[in-house]
Amino acid sequence: MPAEPDNRDRKVFALVLALGAGGTIAAGTAVTTAIASIHPESSRAGELALAGLHFTYPAVNGAGFVLLVIATLGAVAVAMGGRACWRQCRQYRRLIAHVRLLKPLERDPRVKVIADGRPQAFCAGYLRPTVYVSQPTVELLSEAELRAVLAHEHHHRRIRDPLRFACLRILSDALFFVPVLTRLSERYADLAELSADRAAVHASGGDQAPLASALLAFDESGPPGVTGISPERVDSLLGQPIRWRLPLGLLGASIGSLAALGLLIWGASGAGSAHATLGVPILSSRPCLVLTTIFPFVACLRMVVRTAKKMKSSARP
């Protein structure tokens, strides 16, 4: 395997960031432009009489309607991005909560030895990532194998791969209108492993055997498939060239969707307008009716929440 670095993982990561930045800007611009197009009025912008009650609604022209639809999609993307961030943070907190530290590794104090019955090694942490190895890993691997495994994980630590993986997952979940992000994120995960393998082989003086035997030891001691020994990874360790092409169809569709969103926002921002009152419909004229409607709604909502909690608790083993 050649010792020189391969920057294909960097190119894929940069492409994902560029598309993600474009999608984030489009979503944010749609929301802010739609908010700017709303003109509040003290009087009712639109009024509907129904059963003696007067309801208000915003008066929107065609361009404003298109802008509000795009803004809704942008708001959904922002909400999904926030939810994805929260899920990534929660998963990291759960991981750290279940990790029981024993001591720093004697040969490398930067590495933390954890109490786990399975042979494993991983890198975790976003801003200050740390390498963790289990006690069986230290006992199972030879000196050369352990050196290769630690070099692999230290490569992930140096370039902050855990943070990169989290960012790619968040962008893939949030920007659903950029479909190529999922494929590119998966590809970066594969290339990141290959790049870390190259760093491990380079640390072993160009010898692939220590890393290969360590991966086999992990695979034999744990559940099948946990080590992620893919055929492409085996070929890479054997010095075979990596063949992969960009999904040009998905990439073109994603760029086209971003361009279409930009054109729609630009075209609708000039002519789009919405006129709405800041007052709550029928609140000023019929406050008692509003209150008698809110109370039953709140009671029903609490009943639904309690029922859902009971069903969730009863479903747990």
N, C-alpha and C positions, 0 to 999 in steps of 0.2 A: 504493500500500500504506500502511495507516495506520502512524504512528510509535509509537503507544501499544503497550505490551507486551501480549502475549497469554499468559495463564497456563494455557492448556489443557495444555501440557507439564508444568507443575508439578503440576497436579491428577492427571494420569495417573501421574506419578512417585510422588506421595504415596500414591495408591491401591495401587500395586505394593508400596511399602514397608510399608503397613499389612497387606496380605495376606501379604507375606513374613514380617513379624514374627509374625503369627498362626500361620503354618505352622511357623516356627522354634521358637516357644514350645511348640506342640503336640508337635513331634518331641522336643525336649529334655525336656519333662514326661513323655512316655511312657517314655523311657529311664530317667530318674531314678526314676520311680514303680515301674517294673518291678524295678529294682535294689533299691529299698527293700522290695519285697514278698518278696524272697528271704530265707529264714531258714536260715542255715547250721547244720548239726548235726554233732556228732562221729561219730554212728553213721550207718549207711546210711539214707537217706530212703526209697529204693525199691531192691529187689534182684531181679535176674533171674539164674537159674541156667541156664547153657547149656554143654553138653559138659563139665560138671565145673568150669566157671569161673563165678565170681560177679561180675556186672556191677551197677553202681549207676546209678540215674537219678533225676532230681528228681521229687518228688511234687507235682503241681500240680492245684489245683481248677479248675473251669470258668472262673471270673472271672480267675484267675491266667493261664490259657491265653490268654484274650482279650487280657489285658494284655501278655503276652509277644509275641503276634503283632503288636500295635500297636507295641511297643517295637522289634521287629525292623524294621518299616517306618521307624520313627524313626531307628534306627541306620543304615539304608541311606541315608536322606536326609542325615544328618550326613556319612557317608562320601562321598556324591556331591557335597555342598557343598565338602568339603575337596579333592576331586579337581578340581572346577571352579575353586577358588581357585588351585591349583597350575598348572592349565593357563593361566589368565589371566596369572599371573606369568611363566610360561615364554614365552608368546607375546610379552609386552612385552619381556622380556630379548632374545629373538631379534630383535625389531624394532630395538631400540637397538643391538644388536651389528652389524646390517647398515647402520646409518645412518653415513655418513662426513661429519662436519661440515667445512665450509669456513671460514665466518666468520659473525659476526653481520650482519644486514641493516643497511646504513648508515642508512636512514631510520627504522628501528625496531630498536634493539639487542636487544630482547626476542625477536625472531624469529631463528631459526638457519637459515642457508643450507646446504643439503646437496648433495653430489655425486650427482646422479641425472639420467639422460638424459631422463626423462619430466617433463613439466610437472605438478606436483602440489603440493598444500598440505594439511597436516593438523596436528592437535593430538594430542599424546601425552603420557602421564604421569598418574599417579594423584594424589599429594598436591601436587605442584608441576608441573602440566602446562606444556608448552612448545609453541610454534607453530613448525613447520618448513615451509620452502618450498624447492623445488629451484631450481638456477641457471637452467634453461630457463624457469621461471615468471617470474622477474624480467626475463628478456630478452624474453619473449613478450608479457606484458601491458603495457598502457598504465598511466600513473600512476593514473588514476581506477579502472581495473579492479583493479590491485594493492591499492589502498586498500580497495575493497569486499571482496576476498578475505580480506585481513588482518582486517578488521572481523568477517567471518563466523567466522574461526578464533579470534579473540580472545574472541568471545562463548562459544564452546565452552570456552576456557581459563578464563574468569572463573567459570563455574558448575561447573567440573570435570566436564564431560561424559564424558571417558574413564573417570573413576572411577564415574560413574553407570552407564554402559554395562556396565562390568565387574560391578558389583553386581547389575544386572538379569539378566545372563547367569547369574551364580552362583545366584541365587534361582530362575530358571526351570529350571536343570538339577537343582538339589537337591530342590526341592519339587514333585515329580512329581504329588502328590495335589492340587495347586492348579492345574488346567489353564489357567486364564485368564491366568496370569502370562506365558506365552509371547506371547500375542496383545497384551497390554498393553505388554510390553517392546518388541515390534516397533513398536507405535504410538508409543511414546515416542521411538524412534529417528527416525521420520518427523517428529514434531512438533519435535524438537530441531533438525533441519535447517531447518524452516520458521522457527523462532524465530531461528536464526542468520542466515537470509536477511533477516529483518526488521531485525535489527541492522545488517547490511551496507547495506541500503537507507537506513536512518536516517543512517548515517555518510556516505552519498552525497547527503545533503540531500533525501531522498525520491525520488531518481531510480533506477529499476530497471534502466536500460540498462547501467551499468558491470558489475553483477553478472551480468546475463544474458549479456552479450558475453563475460565471463570464463569462464562455464560452457560456452559454445559453443566457446571457444578450447580449453579443456581436453578437451572431447568430440571435437573434430576432431583433436587432437594425440595422443590416447591410444586405448586399446582401447575399443570401444563399451560404454556402460553404466557405465564406471568413475566418472564424475562423479555418477551418481545423479540424473539429471534426470528425475524421475518426472512424470507428468501432473499430479498434485496440486501438485507444486512449481512447475510452469509456471503453473498456474491461480493459485497464491498470488502469484507475481510479477506476474501480470496484474491482481491485485486482486480475484480471484474469492473468494467465501466458501468456507471449508473445511467440508465435510460429513462427519461421521463419528459413529457411534453406538457406545456401549458394547456389547460382546457380552453382553447381559443373561443369555442362557442359560448361557454358560460362567461368568459371574460368579456367578449363583445356584447353579450346581453347585459352584463352588469354596467359596463361603460355607457351603453345606450340608455339604460334606465336612469343613470345619474344625469346624463345629458338632457333627457326628456324632462326630468324633474326640474333641472335648472332653467330650461326654457319655459316651462309652465309657470314657475314662480316668477321669472322675469316678466313674462307676458301678462300675468294676472295681477302683479303688484301695482301696475300703473292704473288699471281700470277697475280693479276690485275694490268694493266698498261694502260695508255693512253698517246699518243704523239700528241701534238697540238702546233701550232704556235700562238704566242701572237699577231701577226698582224691581222688586220681586212681583211677578204677576199676581193679581187679586189680593195682595197682602194689605194694601192701603185701604181697599174698600171692604174687604171681608176678612178681617183678622181672625174672627172666631172660627170661620170655616176652615182657614188654614191650620189653626191649632188642632181642631178636631180631626183633621186629616193626617197631621204629623204624628200624633200620639199612637193611633192604631198601626201606622207604618213602622214606627220604632219598636212597638211590641212584637209585631210579626218578625221583624229583623232579628230581635234578640232570641225569639223562639227558634228561628232557623239556625242561628249560630250555636245555640245550646244543643240542638238535635245533631248538628254536624259534629260537635265535639264528642257527644255520646257515641255516635257511630264510629268515630275514629278511635276512641278508647276501647270500644268493644272489639274492633278489628285487630287490635294488637295481640300478639301471642302471649 
